[in-house]
Amino acid sequence: MTYVVTENCIKCKYTDCVEVCPVDCFYEGKNMLVINPDECIDCGVCVPECPAEAIFPDNDPAATEHWLNVNQKYSEVWPNITAKKDPMPDADAQNGQPDKAADLSPEGGQTVEA
């Protein structure tokens, strides 16, 4: 099993999850985070830390094959993020908004380590 970041992370990109991850398996895109499924140790400590409630175990119905593929694909090209930073400017307004999948940017993030 692995954990999967899903649609609600798009345009929010809270990084509370990154701060608690013991294996640094999060990767940062321009407007979303993903988990590398090959690096995730299935501990689940990130799940309760996500204000957007966007992280699910891969056996949860919310963690569809599409989102597992998104996490795999982009974790191979986006930069690793290992420290908490500010969410996107409109994160609170975007949290819970439906139909954000089309807004996923394939661009990597500009990670600045603290």
N, C-alpha and C positions, 0 to 999 in steps of 0.2 A: 504494500500500500504506500501511497505518497499523498501529499496534499496538493491542492490545485487552487490557484487564484482565478476567480471568475469575473464576469462582466461588471459587477458593481465597483470594482477597483478602478475602472476606467474613469478618468477625469477627477478622481479622488486622490489616489496614490498616498494614502496614509502610510507611514513607515514604522508604526509601533511594532509590527510583526518582525521587522528586520532586527530591531534592537534585542529581541529575545531569542532569536534563532541561534542555536548552539553550533551550527555547521555552516552558517553564511551561505545558504542556498538560494537567496533571493537575488533577482536580476532586475535592473531598472530600465524601463522604456520611457519614452517622452511623457506618456500619460497613464502608465499602468506598471505594476510590478508583476513578476512571475516567479515561480519556484522551479528549480531544476529538479525534475523527478528522479534523476539518477543520484543526486546529492542529498535529497531529503531523507532523514532518518526516521520519519513517521512519528516524531515525538508529540506533535500537535500543540506545542506551546504557543504557536503563532495564532491559532484559531481564536481564542478568547481576547487576544490583543487587537484584533482587527476591528476598528470602529465601523467599517463598512460591511462587516459580516460577509466578506467576499471569499473567504478561504474554507474549503471543504475537503474531506478525505475523498480519494478517488472512487470510493464505492458509494458515495452519496449521489442521489439523482441530480443534484445541482452541478456536480462535477462531470459534465458531459464529455464525450470523446472530443468534441470540438475544443473545449477549454483545456483538456489534457494536452492536445496537440499544440495549442497556442503556447502553453507553458513550456513544453519541450522545445519547440521551434525558437522562441525568442530567448530562452535561457542560454541558448548556444551562441547568440550574437550580441545580446545586450550586455552592458557592463554589470559586474557584481556590485551589489550595494551591501555594506556591512554596518552602517551607522544610521541612526534615526535623523531625519531632517524634516523640514516643514512640508505639509501636504500641499497639493495644488491650491491656488488662490480661492477657487470656488468649490472646494471639496465638500464642505458642509451642505451647500445647495445641491450638489450633484449626487450626494449620497442617497441611494434609494430610487434614483430616476430610472425609468425603464428604457429599454432599447438603446443601450449605449454601445453595443458591439460594433456597429458601423463606424464609431468614432475612435476605435483602437488605432493608434499610430504605430507603424512598424519601426519608427525611428528609436534609436537607443537614447537613454537618458544621459544627463550631464551630471554624473555622480561626483560629488565633492565630499571626500571623507573628512570627518571631524578629527 
